[in-house]
Amino acid sequence: MRRNLSPTAVAASLAAAALALATPLAQAAPSSSRGVTTVRSCALPTHKDVMACKALKVTGGTVRSANAERSLTAAAAPSGYGPASLQSAYKLPSATAGSGQTVAIVDAYDDPKAESDLAAYRSQYGLSACTTANGCFKKVGQSGTSKLPRANSGWAEEISLDLDMVSAACPNCKILLVEASTASMTNLGTAVNTAVSLGAKYVSNSYGGGESSSDTSYDSTYFNHPGVAITVSSGDGGYGVEYPAASRYVTAVGGTSLSSASNSRGWSESVWSGAGSGCSGYDAKPSWQKDSGCAKRTVADVSAVADPATGVAVYDTYGSGTGWMVFGGTSASSPLIAAVYALAGAPSSGSTPSSFPYAHTSSLNDVTSGSNGSCSPSYLCSGGTGYDGPSGLGTPNGVAAFTG
């Protein structure tokens, strides 16, 4: 996570030139609205180029689920948004689209219960079985073989969240889980390359860490995959930029608070206070990104629900052993957006899927309120008409914005 810097310190650093017109003034914390309390599934990174997953587990309070406020229930029953709510909120053609498409999930370490927990989630919501036996689910290590890394309970929660969100948005999609040996960027990046080599056209990455001078090298080595939609969580610490969300080759996915509403859409969204955003200190600005507040790459591109107070239902028995839980964080929004790309159909060879939403802004729900901190210019940390940092261009309104 990037730490606050005074204006003087920023001006004295090499990153200042890259930050150009946008200097952070404050750092927001993850939302605790309506008394919701959370814990991070993964500890924050303590070393350079080591990543942390972006899953936030709700441990107490009241969450929004469909049309009602609910206190957390026993592990035998789900709270939080399920597939029907998410499909409704984003007008997803989940019943008819996605067949034959493979969404890859890249995470660190092994979740020994990944397949059985996924089965419980899909059974609860009446989704078709997705198993190794029927060819829908596949789990490999970072080299693409059956050799798996050691298990880790925190990353197992992240894996369950990712698998469940792909299932919720695209029940007909196949799922490839690639488990990196450790949470280093090198190993996670190797897992990304493996996912692509195994045929995945959509790769979700729900992790991040501080930017570094190595990022441009990581870009070319791990994330430059034309014709493949690679999504990355923008972060859960409020205003500030993480890598690999800052990569110019990926779709950086921010976060919103999602609630039912008595409007034509039936839903309303605002910027989640924990969503990451801002200006990269290293990555070049993609040609399709036209905002003027960052000389280099601006985060994010698009967004989806991430606020733990309006969190999603997840089933996991290895991380905590409790079964049904509620999660938030941009770890929820990244796999959702990867699945939306899959619903939209395979990108053409050589295309740049991260540019697609910029050509179809009218097919997104504009998020115009809420903030994740204080900054200048203000659009980098506050929702507003058109593009803004925390929610990007907005959230899916069907799948048209995710086609070439």
C-alpha positions in Angstrom: 0.0 0.0 0.0 1.3 3.5 -0.8 1.8 5.6 2.3 0.8 9.3 2.6 3.5 11.8 1.6 3.6 15.4 2.4 3.5 17.8 -0.6 7.2 18.6 0.1 8.2 14.9 0.2 6.2 14.2 -3.0 7.9 17.1 -4.8 11.3 15.7 -3.7 10.7 12.2 -5.0 11.1 10.8 -8.4 7.4 9.8 -8.4 6.4 13.5 -8.3 7.1 13.9 -12.0 4.8 11.0 -12.8 2.1 12.2 -10.4 2.2 15.6 -12.2 -1.1 17.3 -11.5 -2.5 15.0 -8.9 -1.0 14.9 -5.4 -2.7 12.9 -2.7 -3.9 14.9 0.3 -5.4 12.2 2.5 -5.8 8.4 2.7 -9.2 6.9 3.2 -9.9 3.7 5.1 -12.3 0.9 4.1 -16.0 1.6 4.8 -17.6 0.6 8.1 -21.0 2.1 7.3 -24.0 0.7 9.2 -21.6 -0.6 11.8 -20.1 -3.4 9.6 -16.7 -4.6 10.8 -14.2 -6.4 8.5 -10.9 -8.1 8.6 -8.4 -8.6 5.7 -8.1 -12.1 4.5 -4.4 -11.4 3.7 -1.9 -9.4 5.7 -0.6 -6.2 4.0 2.6 -6.7 2.2 5.8 -6.0 4.1 8.3 -6.5 1.3 8.8 -4.9 -2.1 7.1 -6.7 -5.0 5.0 -9.0 -2.7 1.3 -8.8 -3.2 -1.7 -9.1 -0.8 -5.2 -10.3 -1.7 -8.0 -7.7 -1.6 -10.7 -9.7 0.2 -12.4 -8.1 3.1 -14.4 -10.5 5.3 -17.4 -9.1 7.2 -17.2 -10.1 10.9 -20.1 -8.2 12.3 -22.9 -5.7 11.7 -25.7 -5.4 9.2 -25.3 -5.9 5.5 -27.5 -5.0 2.6 -29.0 -8.0 0.8 -31.4 -7.5 -2.1 -34.2 -5.4 -0.8 -33.6 -5.7 2.9 -31.0 -4.9 5.6 -29.9 -8.1 7.3 -27.8 -8.9 10.3 -25.2 -11.6 9.7 -26.8 -15.0 9.9 -25.5 -18.4 10.9 -23.0 -20.2 8.6 -25.9 -22.4 7.4 -27.5 -19.6 5.5 -26.1 -17.0 3.1 -26.3 -13.3 3.6 -25.1 -10.7 1.1 -25.9 -10.5 -2.6 -26.2 -13.7 -4.6 -26.3 -14.3 -8.3 -29.8 -13.1 -9.0 -29.1 -9.7 -7.4 -25.8 -9.2 -9.1 -27.3 -10.2 -12.5 -30.2 -7.8 -12.0 -28.0 -4.9 -10.9 -25.8 -5.1 -13.9 -28.3 -6.4 -16.5 -26.2 -9.5 -17.3 -27.4 -12.1 -19.9 -26.2 -14.8 -17.6 -28.8 -17.4 -18.5 -27.9 -17.4 -22.2 -24.3 -16.2 -22.6 -20.8 -17.4 -21.6 -21.0 -21.0 -22.8 -17.6 -22.2 -23.9 -15.7 -19.3 -22.4 -13.0 -19.9 -19.8 -12.4 -17.3 -17.0 -9.1 -17.8 -15.2 -8.6 -16.9 -11.6 -5.0 -16.2 -10.5 -4.2 -16.3 -6.8 -1.4 -17.4 -4.5 -1.1 -20.7 -2.5 -3.6 -23.6 -2.6 -7.2 -23.8 -1.5 -7.7 -27.5 -0.8 -11.5 -27.0 -0.6 -11.8 -24.9 -3.7 -13.9 -27.4 -5.8 -16.1 -28.6 -3.0 -16.8 -25.1 -1.7 -17.6 -24.0 -5.3 -20.1 -26.9 -5.5 -21.8 -25.8 -2.4 -22.2 -22.2 -3.6 -23.6 -23.2 -7.0 -26.0 -25.8 -5.5 -27.3 -23.2 -3.1 -28.3 -20.9 -5.9 -29.4 -23.5 -8.4 -26.5 -23.1 -10.8 -25.3 -26.0 -12.9 -22.4 -28.1 -11.5 -18.9 -26.9 -12.3 -16.5 -29.8 -11.6 -13.3 -31.3 -12.7 -15.2 -34.4 -13.8 -17.5 -32.5 -16.2 -14.7 -30.3 -17.6 -16.0 -27.1 -16.2 -13.5 -26.6 -13.4 -9.7 -27.0 -13.5 -7.0 -26.3 -10.9 -3.3 -26.1 -11.6 -0.1 -24.8 -10.1 1.7 -21.8 -11.6 3.5 -24.0 -14.1 0.3 -25.4 -15.4 0.8 -28.9 -13.8 -0.9 -30.7 -11.0 1.9 -29.7 -8.6 0.2 -27.3 -6.2 1.6 -24.9 -3.7 1.2 -25.2 0.1 -2.2 -24.2 1.4 -3.0 -20.8 3.0 -6.2 -20.0 4.8 -6.3 -16.3 3.9 -5.7 -16.8 0.2 -8.3 -19.7 0.3 -10.9 -17.1 1.3 -9.8 -15.0 -1.6 -10.1 -18.0 -4.0 -13.6 -18.8 -2.8 -14.7 -15.2 -3.3 -13.2 -15.2 -6.8 -14.7 -18.5 -7.9 -18.1 -17.6 -6.5 -18.2 -14.2 -8.3 -17.4 -15.7 -11.6 -20.1 -18.2 -11.0 -22.6 -15.6 -10.0 -22.0 -13.4 -13.1 -21.4 -16.1 -15.7 -22.8 -19.5 -14.6 -22.2 -21.0 -18.0 -18.5 -20.1 -18.0 -15.7 -22.6 -17.4 -13.3 -21.7 -14.6 -9.5 -22.2 -14.5 -7.8 -21.7 -11.1 -4.1 -21.1 -11.3 -2.4 -21.1 -7.9 1.0 -19.3 -7.7 3.7 -20.8 -5.4 3.9 -17.6 -3.4 2.5 -14.1 -3.4 5.5 -12.6 -5.1 4.8 -10.6 -8.3 7.1 -13.0 -10.2 5.2 -16.1 -9.2 1.8 -14.5 -9.7 2.9 -13.1 -13.0 4.1 -16.5 -14.1 0.6 -17.8 -13.2 -1.0 -15.2 -15.4 1.2 -16.3 -18.3 0.2 -19.9 -17.6 -3.5 -19.0 -17.6 -3.2 -17.4 -21.0 -1.1 -20.3 -22.4 -3.9 -22.7 -21.3 -6.4 -20.8 -23.4 -8.1 -18.4 -21.0 -9.2 -15.1 -22.7 -10.2 -13.6 -19.3 -7.9 -13.5 -16.3 -8.9 -12.0 -13.0 -6.3 -10.8 -10.4 -7.6 -9.9 -7.0 -4.3 -8.7 -5.4 -2.0 -5.8 -5.3 1.0 -4.1 -3.7 3.0 -0.9 -3.8 4.3 0.4 -7.1 8.0 0.0 -7.8 10.5 0.7 -10.6 10.2 -2.9 -11.6 6.6 -2.4 -12.8 7.3 -1.6 -16.4 9.4 -4.8 -16.6 6.5 -6.8 -15.1 4.2 -5.2 -17.6 6.0 -6.5 -20.6 6.8 -9.9 -19.0 3.4 -10.8 -17.5 0.6 -8.5 -18.6 1.1 -7.7 -22.3 -1.4 -10.2 -23.8 -3.3 -8.8 -26.8 -6.7 -10.4 -27.2 -6.9 -11.3 -23.5 -9.0 -9.3 -21.0 -7.0 -9.1 -17.8 -8.7 -7.5 -14.8 -7.1 -6.3 -11.6 -8.5 -5.1 -8.2 -7.7 -1.3 -7.7 -7.2 -1.8 -3.9 -9.0 -1.4 -0.6 -7.2 1.4 1.1 -8.9 4.4 -0.4 -7.1 7.0 -2.5 -3.7 5.7 -3.8 -2.4 3.5 -6.5 -1.3 -0.1 -6.4 0.3 -2.5 -8.9 -0.7 -4.4 -11.0 -3.8 -2.3 -11.3 -1.6 0.5 -12.6 -0.4 -1.6 -15.5 -1.4 -0.1 -18.8 -2.2 -3.5 -20.1 -5.0 -4.4 -17.7 -8.5 -3.3 -16.8 -8.2 -1.7 -13.3 -11.4 -2.4 -11.4 -12.6 0.0 -8.7 -15.4 -0.4 -6.2 -18.9 0.8 -5.4 -21.6 0.6 -2.8 -24.7 -1.1 -4.3 -28.2 -0.7 -3.0 -31.7 -1.4 -4.3 -33.6 1.8 -5.3 -37.0 2.9 -6.5 -35.7 4.1 -9.9 -36.0 2.7 -13.4 -32.8 0.7 -13.0 -33.9 -0.7 -9.6 -30.5 -0.1 -8.1 -28.2 2.8 -7.1 -24.5 3.0 -6.7 -22.0 5.4 -5.1 -18.2 5.3 -4.8 -17.0 2.9 -2.1 -14.7 4.8 0.3 -12.1 2.0 0.2 -11.7 1.8 -3.6 -8.2 2.5 -4.9 -7.6 5.3 -7.4 -5.1 7.9 -8.5 -2.1 8.4 -10.8 0.6 5.8 -11.4 4.1 6.9 -10.7 5.6 4.6 -13.3 3.2 3.3 -15.9 2.6 5.2 -19.1 -0.9 6.5 -19.9 -2.7 4.4 -22.5 -3.7 6.3 -25.6 -7.5 5.7 -25.0 -7.3 7.3 -21.5 -8.0 11.0 -22.0 -8.3 12.5 -18.5 -6.0 15.4 -17.8 -5.2 15.0 -14.1 -2.5 12.3 -14.5 0.5 12.5 -16.7 0.7 8.7 -16.5 -1.8 5.9 -16.1 -4.9 6.7 -14.1 -6.7 4.1 -11.9 -9.5 2.9 -12.3 -11.1 2.0 -15.6 -14.5 0.5 -14.5 -16.0 -0.8 -11.3 -18.6 -3.0 -9.6 -19.8 -3.7 -6.0 -17.0 -3.8 -3.4 -18.3 -2.2 -0.2 -18.4 -4.9 2.5 -21.6 -3.1 3.9 -23.3 -4.1 0.6 -21.2 -7.3 0.3 -21.6 -10.5 -1.5 -22.4 -14.0 -0.3 -19.4 -16.5 -0.3 -19.0 -20.1 0.7 -15.7 -21.1 2.2 -14.8 -23.9 4.6 -11.0 -23.9 4.5 -10.2 -20.3 5.3 -12.3 -20.1 8.4 -14.3 -23.3 8.5 -17.6 -21.4 8.9 -19.3 -21.9 5.5 -21.4 -18.9 4.5 -19.8 -15.5 4.9 -20.1 -12.0 3.4 -17.1 -10.4 1.6 -16.3 -7.1 0.1 -13.3 -5.4 -1.3 -12.2 -4.9 -4.9 -11.5 -8.6 -4.8 -15.2 -9.0 -5.5 -15.4 -6.5 -8.4 -12.4 -7.8 -10.4 -13.7 -11.4 -11.0 -17.2 -9.9 -11.6 -15.8 -7.7 -14.4 -13.7 -10.6 -15.8 -16.9 -12.6 -16.0 -18.7 -9.7 -17.8 -16.0 -9.7 -20.4 -16.6 -13.4 -20.9 -20.4 -12.8 -21.3 -19.6 -10.3 -24.0 -17.6 -12.8 -26.0 -14.0 -13.5 -26.9 -11.9 -10.4 -27.8 -10.5 -10.4 -31.3 -6.9 -11.5 -31.8 -4.5 -8.6 -31.2 -7.2 -6.4 -29.6 -6.8 -4.4 -26.3 -9.8 -5.3 -24.2 -8.9 -2.7 -21.5 -9.8 0.0 -24.1 -13.2 -1.4 -24.9 -15.2 0.4 -22.2 -13.7 3.8 -23.3 -15.4 3.3 -26.7 -18.8 2.4 -25.2 -19.3 4.8 -22.3 -23.0 5.1 -22.8 -23.3 1.3 -22.0 -22.1 1.9 -18.4 -23.9 3.1 -15.3 -22.2 6.4 -14.4 -21.4 6.6 -10.7 -21.7 10.3 -9.7 -21.5 10.4 -5.9 -19.2 9.3 -3.0 -15.4 9.6 -2.5 -12.4 7.6 -1.3 -10.4 10.5 0.2 -9.2 14.0 -0.5 -7.1 14.9 -3.6 -6.5 17.4 -6.3 -7.9 17.4 -8.9 -11.0 16.1 -7.1 -12.3 13.7 -9.8 -9.4 11.4 -9.0 -11.0 10.6 -5.6 -14.7 11.5 -6.0 -17.6 10.2 -8.1 -18.8 12.6 -10.7 -20.4 12.8 -14.1 -18.3 11.0 -16.6 -14.9 9.5 -15.7 -13.7 9.5 -12.2 -10.9 7.7 -10.4 -12.6 5.4 -7.9 -15.3 4.1 -10.3 -13.7 4.8 -13.6 -16.2 5.0 -16.4 -18.9 3.3 -14.3 -20.4 -0.2 -13.8 -21.8 -2.7 -16.3 -25.2 -1.9 -17.9 -25.3 -5.1 -19.8 -22.2 -6.3 -21.7 -22.0 -3.9 -24.6 -19.2 -1.8 -23.0 -17.0 -4.9 -22.9 -17.0 -5.8 -26.6 -14.4 -4.8 -29.1 
